[in-house]
Amino acid sequence: MDEALRDGLRKVRGARNAALAFKRPTVAIRSVVPYLRDLREYRRLGGAAPLAIISPQFGQDTGTQTAEPQYFHQAGWAARHIGERRPRTHYDIGGQAGFLAVLTGIADVVGVELRPLTNRMPHMLNVSGDLLALPFADRTLPSLSCLHVIEHVGLGRYGDRLDPRGTEKAAAELARVLAPDGALYVTLPISGVTRTEFNGHRVHEVDHVLAMFDSLTVFDFAVVDDVGEFLPHQNPSDEWNLHHGLGLFAFAR
């Protein structure tokens, strides 16, 4: 390795990635060696002069890419429903920032989070709120989503209070604030057996989920199965012997 490369590695941006590669010989051969070869060739072609700093990124030279299927499908499913109903304002509890940003193309968005988002953009309002005590009056929200969230409530993972009944309480709170004729979109892990995997999440039987929202009516149910396949418009009464699928529930009051 020439001195310029040694100096660059001393100044490396992304040191964690580089350190991981050098600690694992197979990773070093597959990633670092081609990286150094490309870096030499890039310099020979006149690029990066002077080379003041390097930022190695490994494992991204793949022919395809795959998104995490549960988050990928739930975003599309919820956005399609919200886009069809076109509410003036949509409320989301604990959602991903990218999903909320996309929804601003459909409606004004109010995002409620225990750890509120600090990013700002037009048509989005981010507020601090606890899912177990939402800052809204009974039956006032016409459009509401809570995706891949309630299974975490009460496990302390995100700094929340420990509560073995956290998911049930969160479900009751979502039902409390949903307006008449409103729509609530909830996703959470489903399985053939209800269980807690502390402190990651809880997994529920479909019947248990329906019981938690027994004051509401299901108008759409979809599933992402154990291999990541999206199954739209399913019957929640069917037997779902999954290990760790995703249930997507659209409720109405």
HELIX and SHEET records of a PDB file:
HELIX    1   1 GLU A    3  ARG A   10  1                                   8    
HELIX    2   2 ALA A   15  LYS A   23  1                                   9    
HELIX    3   3 PRO A   25  VAL A   27  1                                   3    
HELIX    4   4 ALA A   28  VAL A   32  3                                   5    
HELIX    5   5 VAL A   33  ARG A   44  1                                  12    
HELIX    6   6 PRO A   69  ARG A   85  1                                  17    
HELIX    7   7 ALA A   97  LEU A  103  1                                   7    
HELIX    8   8 ILE A  150  HIS A  152  5                                   3    
HELIX    9   9 GLY A  166  VAL A  177  1                                  12    
HELIX   10  10 VAL A  206  MET A  212  1                                   7    
SHEET    1   A 8 MET A 124  SER A 128  0                                        
SHEET    2   A 8 ASP A 108  GLU A 113  1                                        
SHEET    3   A 8 THR A  89  ILE A  93  1                                        
SHEET    4   A 8 LEU A 141  LEU A 147  1                                        
SHEET    5   A 8 LEU A 178  ILE A 190  1                                        
SHEET    6   A 8 GLY A 245  ALA A 252 -1                                        
SHEET    7   A 8 THR A 217  VAL A 224 -1                                        
SHEET    8   A 8 PHE A 230  LEU A 231 -1                                        
SHEET    1   B 2 ARG A 195  GLU A 197  0                                        
SHEET    2   B 2 HIS A 201  VAL A 203 -1                                        
END                                                                             
